[in-house]
């Protein structure tokens, strides 16, 4: 009889209480939220760095165009066209930044500017990324 009582009392204590389960779920939720917010910041930083790299590549393509033609291109589209027998300085995939927004190219006499709208997708705001 004593053995049966011992087995029954152990069986009654074998599971978790509802409070314990809710506590564990809450802790896991908080940890998941912290992890997602940390990764989100890294993702934005990675996109900014990728866009800066793309702007540098476009800048080099503009300079290559200037060497071949004798002047900077008037329009961004000229960088995607063949120059005589030579290949185009840029491939079509270089038209957009890391967020999928098109780069803006502006020539001003003997200088030029390449601009990305940045994380907010709006041109001419604080977070724009340029070659200057």
C-alpha positions in Angstrom: 0.0 0.0 0.0 2.8 2.4 0.9 4.5 1.7 -2.5 1.2 2.6 -4.4 1.0 5.9 -2.4 4.6 6.8 -3.3 4.0 6.1 -7.0 0.8 8.2 -7.0 2.4 11.1 -5.2 5.4 11.1 -7.6 3.0 11.0 -10.6 1.1 14.0 -9.3 4.3 16.1 -9.2 5.8 15.0 -12.5 4.4 17.8 -14.8 4.8 21.5 -14.9 2.3 23.9 -13.5 0.5 26.5 -15.7 2.4 29.3 -14.0 5.8 27.6 -14.8 4.9 27.1 -18.4 3.7 30.7 -18.8 6.9 32.0 -17.2 9.1 29.9 -19.6 7.1 31.1 -22.6 7.4 34.7 -21.5 11.2 34.4 -21.1 11.5 32.8 -24.6 9.4 35.6 -26.1 11.6 38.3 -24.5 14.7 36.6 -25.8 13.3 36.2 -29.3 12.3 39.9 -29.3 15.9 40.9 -28.3 17.4 38.6 -30.9 15.2 39.9 -33.7 15.9 43.6 -32.9 19.6 42.9 -32.8 19.5 41.2 -36.2 17.4 44.0 -37.6 20.1 46.6 -36.8 22.7 44.4 -38.4 20.6 44.0 -41.5 20.3 47.8 -42.0 24.0 48.3 -41.4 24.8 45.6 -43.9 22.5 47.2 -46.5 24.1 50.6 -45.9 27.6 49.1 -46.4 26.4 47.2 -49.6 25.0 50.5 -51.0 28.3 52.3 -50.2 30.1 49.6 -52.1 27.7 49.9 -55.1 28.2 53.7 -55.1 31.9 53.2 -55.2 31.5 50.8 -58.2 29.3 53.4 -60.0 31.8 56.1 -59.3 34.6 53.9 -60.9 32.3 53.3 -63.9 31.7 57.0 -64.3 35.5 57.6 -64.3 36.0 54.8 -66.8 33.4 56.4 -69.0 35.1 59.7 -68.7 38.4 58.2 -69.8 36.8 56.5 -72.8 34.6 59.3 -74.0 36.3 62.4 -72.6 33.6 63.7 -70.4 31.3 62.4 -67.6 28.0 60.9 -68.8 25.1 63.3 -68.9 22.6 60.6 -67.7 22.9 57.5 -65.6 21.5 55.4 -68.4 24.7 56.0 -70.5 26.6 53.8 -68.1 24.5 50.8 -69.1 25.2 51.2 -72.9 28.2 49.9 -74.9 30.9 52.5 -75.6 32.0 51.7 -79.1 33.2 48.1 -79.2 33.7 48.1 -75.4 31.2 46.6 -73.0 29.0 48.9 -70.9 30.7 50.1 -67.7 27.8 48.8 -65.6 25.5 45.9 -65.6 21.7 46.4 -65.3 21.6 45.0 -61.7 23.6 48.1 -60.6 20.7 50.4 -61.1 19.2 50.0 -57.7 20.5 50.2 -54.1 20.2 47.5 -51.4 16.6 48.5 -50.7 15.6 48.2 -54.4 15.4 52.0 -55.0 17.1 53.5 -58.1 20.3 55.4 -57.7 20.2 59.1 -58.6 23.0 60.4 -60.8 23.6 64.1 -61.3 26.4 65.7 -63.3 27.4 69.2 -62.4 30.1 70.5 -64.8 33.3 68.8 -63.8 31.9 66.8 -60.9 29.1 64.4 -60.4 27.0 63.0 -57.5 25.6 59.5 -57.0 22.8 59.3 -54.4 20.9 56.5 -52.8 17.6 57.3 -50.9 18.9 55.2 -48.0 16.9 53.1 -45.5 13.8 55.4 -45.6 13.5 55.3 -49.4 13.0 59.1 -49.6 15.5 61.2 -51.6 17.1 64.3 -50.1 16.7 63.3 -46.4 19.2 62.8 -43.6 19.8 59.2 -44.3 20.7 59.5 -48.0 24.0 57.8 -49.0 26.2 59.7 -51.5 29.7 59.5 -53.0 30.6 62.8 -51.4 
